[in-house]
């Protein structure tokens, strides 16, 4: 689905991502691991249009997407979450969810005045779906709270729910279980697996190897911006280059 | 009684002015420090047209259009700037516009101002008495309130709030932040133009001195004190501030007292502002979960 070919991105003299090629063809949940500073988030930023690659190309469903603007990526069906959750703090949980669906008629200023019945229908459909997801995420009773009142873990769950509301082709999760308590990690994993069974495709940056082994079909390993290994999670764990990258030298 | 009616008219006009700014500041997070410029554009456009014989309706619509178009033209370069820099650009625009109005004497008569602006006439009825003008401006204020409420409570308004809270996250969710900000700015500017039109035809005399930074600050205070990002906030703020500013006039005091009271009032006002910002920074009305929450 995503095809990354020889992508390089440098900040000053440092190559954050160096001649990296990754293909996510036919995979449902793919992991991206690597030590801190190995270029994982930079790669996500390149895919989602927050950064432009210096060279190389990125294709999504066959179309070149590198260098496009972030809001175009969402339209193409690519949604991400952030390492430090970025919910909209002064909007309610439900509003956060309702914002995500793409191509809403009610977001066009002129349509507001002429297509009210259609907007009402869209809103009530979206609302129904939002409540279903909030229920699965255990956030139902918080739906009318400002998102800033949620705990950090709950915010990360909300971010996942918001991404799902957009019905994207692929969701990129940047460390979905970092910094949240074990109960919420369980909720997060179960949600990801449940959505995979419904056909949702994920690309996940994750540090917690237990989570990687449980959910990922295939894993790519980055170190100093280079891809050093790829394979099934169990194989990766035994790969000497990976062990070296993690234990340092 | 006349004083009360006069204050009510001023409150209605400033409510429109504040409601329009609230769309930008409260719902989109655009700190516009040149909002008075669009008030002035509306006022001058309508005044010049009606003085040269056009009917009020034409002046009104032209005033709205001129303010909206100028808002659009300013927003394209200014909204490329972020946060404080955007604020400074709008501040600059406000000052430049006032300079233009003061100096283009052939058009605006410069500092002399435009006297004798006709009272509005709609379908043969002339709004030349205080109660009539109050009815007109109250109607306009209610219409503005209804339109802006409809807009900010819609999915469009929800997207504005998302851009306000976190522009990058909104972009990642497929919202073209720049487009939403431009639209918000044009809406705000257009309704500021409406307030300006009503002001010009109420006072019947306008000059560049009416459109200084002080006006922008006053309307900013109204929005922030009333509660930005809420619907009733700006209206409540307008009532509170206008009445407070004029309150001295209600007390029939000997002249030597009022000489002291003037400055004293400003001090009390400043003190009240500090107290309010310390104990209730969100303003009189607090922003709460939207109606989407039920």
Interface residues (C-beta under 8 A of the other chain):
Chain A: X48 X50 X69 X70 X71 X73 X74 X75 X79 X80 X82 X86 X87 X88 X89 X90 X91 X92 X94 X95 X98 X99 X100 X102 X104 X105 X106 X107 X108 X109 X112 X119 X122 X123 X127 X143 X144 X145 X146 X162 X166
Chain B: X150 X151 X154 X155 X156 X158 X159 X161 X162 X164 X165 X166 X168 X169 X170 X171 X172 X173 X174 X175 X176 X177 X183 X229 X287 X289 X290 X292 X293 X294
